[in-house]
Amino acid sequence: MGIIHPKPIRQSSSGLKAKL
């Protein structure tokens, strides 16, 4: 929810959107 990685940004985007 508040963890943003500079590398896995593409994967984070998908996970963040799914969680949001």
PDB file of N, CA, C and O in Angstrom, chain B, residues numbered from 101:
ATOM      1  N   MET B 101       0.840  -1.195   0.000  1.00  0.00           N
ATOM      2  CA  MET B 101       0.000   0.000   0.000  1.00  0.00           C
ATOM      3  C   MET B 101       0.884   1.256   0.000  1.00  0.00           C
ATOM      4  O   MET B 101       0.517   2.291  -0.557  1.00  0.00           O
ATOM      5  N   GLY B 102       2.053   1.139   0.638  1.00  0.00           N
ATOM      6  CA  GLY B 102       2.946   2.300   0.677  1.00  0.00           C
ATOM      7  C   GLY B 102       4.367   1.886   0.336  1.00  0.00           C
ATOM      8  O   GLY B 102       5.334   2.544   0.719  1.00  0.00           O
ATOM      9  N   ILE B 103       4.473   0.773  -0.399  1.00  0.00           N
ATOM     10  CA  ILE B 103       5.819   0.292  -0.764  1.00  0.00           C
ATOM     11  C   ILE B 103       6.009   0.408  -2.278  1.00  0.00           C
ATOM     12  O   ILE B 103       5.399  -0.343  -3.039  1.00  0.00           O
ATOM     13  N   ILE B 104       6.844   1.338  -2.711  1.00  0.00           N
ATOM     14  CA  ILE B 104       7.071   1.503  -4.156  1.00  0.00           C
ATOM     15  C   ILE B 104       8.513   1.134  -4.501  1.00  0.00           C
ATOM     16  O   ILE B 104       9.453   1.685  -3.927  1.00  0.00           O
ATOM     17  N   HIS B 105       8.684   0.212  -5.428  1.00  0.00           N
ATOM     18  CA  HIS B 105      10.042  -0.201  -5.819  1.00  0.00           C
ATOM     19  C   HIS B 105      10.428   0.449  -7.152  1.00  0.00           C
ATOM     20  O   HIS B 105       9.589   0.561  -8.046  1.00  0.00           O
ATOM     21  N   PRO B 106      11.663   0.870  -7.292  1.00  0.00           N
ATOM     22  CA  PRO B 106      12.142   1.503  -8.519  1.00  0.00           C
ATOM     23  C   PRO B 106      12.401   0.485  -9.627  1.00  0.00           C
ATOM     24  O   PRO B 106      12.554   0.858 -10.790  1.00  0.00           O
ATOM     25  N   LYS B 107      12.451  -0.791  -9.273  1.00  0.00           N
ATOM     26  CA  LYS B 107      12.722  -1.820 -10.306  1.00  0.00           C
ATOM     27  C   LYS B 107      11.419  -2.491 -10.752  1.00  0.00           C
ATOM     28  O   LYS B 107      11.042  -2.393 -11.920  1.00  0.00           O
ATOM     29  N   PRO B 108      10.744  -3.157  -9.848  1.00  0.00           N
ATOM     30  CA  PRO B 108       9.490  -3.843 -10.198  1.00  0.00           C
ATOM     31  C   PRO B 108       8.325  -2.867 -10.263  1.00  0.00           C
ATOM     32  O   PRO B 108       7.269  -3.100  -9.674  1.00  0.00           O
ATOM     33  N   ILE B 109       8.526  -1.791 -10.974  1.00  0.00           N
ATOM     34  CA  ILE B 109       7.448  -0.779 -11.067  1.00  0.00           C
ATOM     35  C   ILE B 109       6.302  -1.334 -11.904  1.00  0.00           C
ATOM     36  O   ILE B 109       5.133  -1.084 -11.609  1.00  0.00           O
ATOM     37  N   ARG B 110       6.636  -2.082 -12.938  1.00  0.00           N
ATOM     38  CA  ARG B 110       5.572  -2.633 -13.810  1.00  0.00           C
ATOM     39  C   ARG B 110       4.742  -3.633 -13.001  1.00  0.00           C
ATOM     40  O   ARG B 110       3.512  -3.616 -13.065  1.00  0.00           O
ATOM     41  N   GLN B 111       5.398  -4.484 -12.256  1.00  0.00           N
ATOM     42  CA  GLN B 111       4.660  -5.489 -11.473  1.00  0.00           C
ATOM     43  C   GLN B 111       3.918  -4.788 -10.339  1.00  0.00           C
ATOM     44  O   GLN B 111       2.802  -5.171  -9.988  1.00  0.00           O
ATOM     45  N   SER B 112       4.540  -3.769  -9.774  1.00  0.00           N
ATOM     46  CA  SER B 112       3.920  -3.036  -8.663  1.00  0.00           C
ATOM     47  C   SER B 112       2.639  -2.361  -9.162  1.00  0.00           C
ATOM     48  O   SER B 112       1.618  -2.350  -8.474  1.00  0.00           O
ATOM     49  N   SER B 113       2.713  -1.805 -10.361  1.00  0.00           N
ATOM     50  CA  SER B 113       1.546  -1.113 -10.933  1.00  0.00           C
ATOM     51  C   SER B 113       0.364  -2.076 -10.990  1.00  0.00           C
ATOM     52  O   SER B 113      -0.756  -1.718 -10.624  1.00  0.00           O
ATOM     53  N   SER B 114       0.617  -3.287 -11.445  1.00  0.00           N
ATOM     54  CA  SER B 114      -0.467  -4.282 -11.568  1.00  0.00           C
ATOM     55  C   SER B 114      -0.984  -4.633 -10.178  1.00  0.00           C
ATOM     56  O   SER B 114      -2.196  -4.701  -9.972  1.00  0.00           O
ATOM     57  N   GLY B 115      -0.102  -4.852  -9.242  1.00  0.00           N
ATOM     58  CA  GLY B 115      -0.499  -5.230  -7.878  1.00  0.00           C
ATOM     59  C   GLY B 115      -1.219  -4.072  -7.196  1.00  0.00           C
ATOM     60  O   GLY B 115      -2.220  -4.271  -6.508  1.00  0.00           O
ATOM     61  N   LEU B 116      -0.706  -2.870  -7.389  1.00  0.00           N
ATOM     62  CA  LEU B 116      -1.330  -1.707  -6.751  1.00  0.00           C
ATOM     63  C   LEU B 116      -2.734  -1.498  -7.305  1.00  0.00           C
ATOM     64  O   LEU B 116      -3.670  -1.218  -6.557  1.00  0.00           O
ATOM     65  N   LYS B 117      -2.870  -1.635  -8.601  1.00  0.00           N
ATOM     66  CA  LYS B 117      -4.198  -1.431  -9.229  1.00  0.00           C
ATOM     67  C   LYS B 117      -5.167  -2.503  -8.726  1.00  0.00           C
ATOM     68  O   LYS B 117      -6.340  -2.222  -8.478  1.00  0.00           O
ATOM     69  N   ALA B 118      -4.676  -3.714  -8.582  1.00  0.00           N
ATOM     70  CA  ALA B 118      -5.544  -4.821  -8.145  1.00  0.00           C
ATOM     71  C   ALA B 118      -5.941  -4.595  -6.684  1.00  0.00           C
ATOM     72  O   ALA B 118      -7.067  -4.903  -6.295  1.00  0.00           O
ATOM     73  N   LYS B 119      -5.027  -4.061  -5.879  1.00  0.00           N
ATOM     74  CA  LYS B 119      -5.324  -3.838  -4.451  1.00  0.00           C
ATOM     75  C   LYS B 119      -6.231  -2.625  -4.298  1.00  0.00           C
ATOM     76  O   LYS B 119      -7.119  -2.604  -3.446  1.00  0.00           O
ATOM     77  N   LEU B 120      -6.000  -1.617  -5.130  1.00  0.00           N
ATOM     78  CA  LEU B 120      -6.811  -0.393  -5.035  1.00  0.00           C
ATOM     79  C   LEU B 120      -8.226  -0.713  -5.479  1.00  0.00           C
ATOM     80  O   LEU B 120      -9.086   0.168  -5.481  1.00  0.00           O
TER      81      LEU B 120
END
